[in-house]
Structure formats: structure tokens, C-alpha cells
Amino acid sequence: MKEIALVSIVIALASPLFAQQTPLFSVYRDQWGVLNPAAVSNNYLLNKRTMSLSGAWHVQWWNMPVSPRTQALSWEMVAEEQNSVFGAHIVNDQTGAFSQTGVYARYAYRINMGNRTEQSLSIGLSAGAVQYRADLTEIEFPDPGSIPAGNLNSIRPDFGMGLFYQYADKYYAGLSVPQTLGFLARFEQDEQAVSVRRVPHIFAVVGGYWSTPWLGNSTSFVEPSLWVKYAPAGPINLDLNLRAQISELVWAGTGANVGLGVQPGVALHFEAGLFFGEQVQMMDGQLKTGFAFDLPVTQGLGRIFGGSAEIVVVYSWR
């Protein structure tokens, strides 16, 4: 138990060390609404499905007994006549003895910018509340008299903002600042306290869809994408991936995650999944399932702690 408690502290401290506090996703292209309040899902961009419901389960550092785990559930509705996007999501993230659960609503307004070619710029805002929890019952501190004991929690408001550009059904780009307002989550008990400082993050994404009918039919395409993550006092982190879809039956992708710190880290990325639509008589709906994992290949904490894995399920309809 002491070893698990020690690992719990190390993992919890690893997040501030790398200045990454927001949840991480391997199949990030299906979690746009969580990462950018202005985003429009690819279910609408590619197939004009105006409603989407997605879930993801992510585990980080699978070699550790108390590895970080994230669960997310999000909903999106594109109101074409109002040029609006509505959404909501719940995210639960646990890192050892420390965990947080956030509930958010978001709204984005789409500004039409094209006449001959459909293109738009969306401006979005999100608002919600986050409950931070700390279970310190099993952790032995050097000076226990200065640290509160037991199960503690702190609730704070949270806001985000973003931009998302769409050109036809071919290209997209986004910029967002989740948890825009930095604040201090403070756990207090009997004049003793532990604090977690929340800082703004900056996310940028760019990508596109290239039709590849030779892979199956007119719905086949390849999608290169780049996700850039930055947080104060931390290195820039890049996700560069390439995904291919074959006839709305199968999808697969590969890529790499690169940390641009003093000692650069690289992890290889793999993902694959299946589509279920007309095959299961869902009419105008489509069910997408997938699995992804990231495998560190350079020396460092990543090789010691292990890689990450993620399961994603998305249902979209008109």
C-alpha cells in the first residue's frame, strides 16, 4: 500500500512537472467538443449528421498500479438554420489519490464566409464546474501534521473559449484555450491545506480530408492532422497522425506523439475501428467503435511508466 501511495504522489506530481492538467485523448479527432468549444465534429463535416454522442475511456501509463484514467461523455447538435452548435460533456479524470470531475455546456456561432464554396468560422464558449477530490488517507507524508487528512473536495467554476475554421468538407483548423481562467483549488481542514493551481492551456489543430475512392468507394478518404498542446512552464507537445477510412466499414491510422522538451520524447500511435450503419439497419444513424494505443520508444519516464490505451464509441444521426 505504501508503494502504491508513493506512485500515486509521483504520478500526481508528474502532471504539474509537464504542466499538462487537462485530460489527454489518443483519438482526439472524436473529442473536438471537449478540447475546443467552437469545434464541429467530423460527423457533420463529412456526412451532415447533426447529432452526435461520443464516449471515451483512456488509461495512461499502463505499467503503473495507479495509472491515470480518464472517462468522457459528450453530446453535440448542429442547428443549421440558426448557424449554431450546442453541446455538453462530462469528463472524469483520476490520477492516483487525486481526481476531478467536470460538467460543461458549450455554444458556438458559425459565421458563413463563402459564396461559391462553403466555409465558416465558429466562435465558441464553454462554461461548467469542476469538482477536485483528494483521498489522502493512505498517503504517509514526512510531516503529517502540516497536511490535511481524509477525503477532501473543492468545487470551482471553469470556462473555455475557441475558434474553429471549416473550408468545405476538406480542411479544418482550430485554436482553443480550455480552462481559460487560472485559479487555485484549495483543500482545507483544521487550518491545514493542500493546493492545486490550475493554469490555462493552448491547443491548436489543423487537418484535412482527401478523397480516396480507390480505397473502396466515394466515402473513402485519408485524414492527416496535427494537434499542438502548450501549457505554461511545460514543453510543446505534438500529435501528428494519419487516418484512413475505407467505405464507411473500417478505419485505421498511425502517427507519433512528440514532446519537445530538454529531452525530447517520442511515442508511436496506432488506432483502428469499425463502422456500423446500414449493416445493422440504423437508418440515418452510424455507430463507430475504435481502439488506440501509444507506445513510447525513447528513454525516459514514458518507457518506465508504459504506454497508453483508449476505447472510443461514437453514435451520430440526422
N, C-alpha and C positions, 0 to 999 in steps of 0.2 A: 504493500500500500504506500509506503514511503517513496518507493521508486516511481510509482505512478503519480504521486503528488509532485515529485520533483520534475518529472517530464511535463506535467500539467503546467507548472510555472514556466519552464523553458519554452514550451510552445506558445504560451500566452505572451511571453516577452518577445518572441520572435516576430510577432505582428508589429509592435512599435519599432523594433530594430529595422525592419524593412519598410516601415511607415505605411503598410497596407492594412487598412482596417475594414474596408468593405468586402463583402463576400466575393469569392472567386468562382468563375464558371469555366469549364472546358469548352462546352458547346455554347459560347457566348452569343452567337447569332440568333439563338432561340430565346434569349433572355434580354432583348433590347429594352423592353419596358422597365425592367429592374435597373438597368445600367444608365438609361437615358430617358427622362420623362417625355421627350419630344419624338421619340422613335416611332416608326411604323413597321410592324412585323412583316417578314417576307411572305407570310401567308396572304397578306393583302397586296403587296407589291407584285407578286408573281401570279396569284390566282384570284385576286379580288374577293377573297373571303374576309368578310368584315368583322367576324367574331373569332377570337382565339382564346384558348385556355391551355396553359402550359404548366408543367411541374418538373422540377429538377431535384436530384439528390446527389450531393457532391461530397466526397471524402478526400482530404488532403493528407499526405504523409502516412501512407498505409502501414509503414513499419512500426509506427509508434502505438503504444497501448491506449492512448487517449488522443488520437488524431483529430484534427479539426474537421467538423462535419457541418454541412450547410443544406438546408431544405428550402425550396422556394416554390410558391404557387402564384401565378399571375394571370390576369384576365385583361383582354383588350377589345374595344369596339371602335371601329372606324365609322363615323357618321358622315357619309359623303356629302349629303345635301347641306350640312352645317359646316363643312370643311373642318371637322373636329375629330380628335381622337380622345377617347375616355379609357381609363384603365385603373387597375388596383392590383396590389400584390402584397403578399406576406412572406417575410424572409426570417428564417430561424438559423442562427449560427452559433455553434458551440465549440470552444477551444479549451479543453481541459475543464478546469473549475470555473471558467468564465464563459458566459453565454449572453446572447442578445436576441430579441425578437422584435421585428419592426413591422408595422402595418401602415400602408401608404395608399393614397389615392392620387391620380395624376390626370392632367388635362393638357392637350396640345392643340394649337390652332394652326391649320395648314394654309399657307399663303400661296395661291396659284401664281406661277411665274411664267408659264409658257402659253403660247398660242398654237403653234403648229405641233410642238412636242410637249407632252405632259411633263411638267416638272413643278416641284413645290418645295417650300421651306417651312418646316414646322418649328414652332416655338413652344416649349413645354415647361410645366412646373409640376412638382410633386410635393406633397405635404403628408406628414404622418407623425407617429410617435414610436419611440424605441424604448423597450424595457431592457436594461442591463442587469444581469444577475451574477453573483459571485458566491460560490459554495466553498467556504474556507475551512470547513470542519475537519478535513483530512490533511490539511497542509500544515507542516511544522515550520514556523518562522524562527529565525535566530533570536528575535526579540518579540515574543508573542504578546507582550504587554502593550506594544505600540500598534498592533494590528487588530481590527475588529474580527470577531469570530462568528461562525454560524452562516446561515443563508441570508444574503443581503440583496436588495434590488434597488434600482434607481430608474425612473422614467423621465425621458427628455423628449421634447419635440424635435422634428427633423424635417429638413426641406432640401429640395434639389431643383436644378434647372438645366435646360439643354436646348440644343439646336439639332435639326436633322434635315438634310437635303436629299431629295429624290429626283433623279433625272430619268423620265420614262420608267421602264421596268428593267433598266440596265445598270445604273450606277447609284450609289448612295454614299453619304458621308455624314458623320455626326460628331458633336462636341458636347460634353456634359460635365457638370460638377455635382456629383452626388454629395449628400451631407454638406451642403453649401456653407451652413453656419457651423463653425467650430465651437465646441463647448466642452465643459468638464462634467463628467458623470462621477459623482462623489458618493461613496458608500460610507455611512457614518453609524457608529454605535458606541454609546458611552464615552463620548469625546474622543474616540479613536476613528481613523478614517483611512480609506484607500481610494485613490482617484484614477480615472481613465480619461485622458484628454483626447477628444475626437477632433480630427483635422479634416479640412476639405481635400478632396481628390479631384484630379482632372483626367477625364477619359476622352480619347479621340478614336474614331473608327472610320475606315474607308474601304470600299469594296465594290464589286460589280458582278453581273451575271452575263455569261457568254453562252449563247445558244449553241448546242452541240447535237443536232438531230441525228448525226451518225452514231450516237451512243444508244439510240433507241427510237425516239420519236420527237415531235416538236416540243415536248415538255422537258426534254433533257437539257442540262446546262452544267457549266463549271462555274464556281464562285471563288475567286481569290479574295482574301480580306486581311486587313491589318487592324489590330486593336492595340492602342498605345495607352499605358497607365502610368500616372505620375502622382506622387504624394510628397509633401514637404519632408526634407531630410532623408529621402529614400531615392534609390536609383530608378531610372526609367525602365519600364518593363514592356516588352513587345510580344504579341502573339501574331504570328504570320502563318496563315493556313490556306489550304486549297481544298474545296469540297466539290464533289461531282454528284449529280442526280441523274439516274437512269430511268426514264419513262414513268416517273411517279411510282416506282416499285422499290428501288433500292437507292441509298445514298451512302457515300463513303468519303473520307477526307484524311488528310495528313498535314503536318506542319511542324512548327517549333515554337517554343517559348524561350525568350532570351532576356536575361536580366543584365542590364548594362552597368553593373556596379564595379567596385575596385577589382573584384574577382568575378568576371562575367560567368553567369550560369546558363546552361542550355538544357532544355528538356524536349524530347521528341513527342509529338502529339499524333494520336490516331483516333479516328471516330468512324462509326458505321451504324446504319439503321435501316428500317423498313417503313414503307407507306402502306396504309390500308384505307381504301376509299370505295370505289365501285366494286372491288372484290368482295367486300362484306356488306354491300347494299347500304352505304351510309348516305346515299343520295348526294346532296351538295356538301357533305362533310368529308373530312380527311383526318385520319389518325396517323401520327408519325411517332415512331419509337426509335430510340438510339442509345448507344453506349460509347463512351470515350475514355481514354486514359492517357496520362502524360508520364513519360519515363525519363528521369534525369540522367544525363550522360556525362556531365562534368563533375569534378571533385568538389566537395563542399557539403553543406548541411543537407542539400537535396538528396545526395547519394546516401547519406546516413539515415535520414528520416523516411526515404522512399518516395514513390510517385503518388499520383492522384488518379481517381476514377470518378465517373459521373454517369448517371442514368437520366435520360430526358424523355418526357412524353408530352406531345402537343396535339391538341384536337382543334381544328378550325372548321368553320362553316359559314355559309352566307346568311 
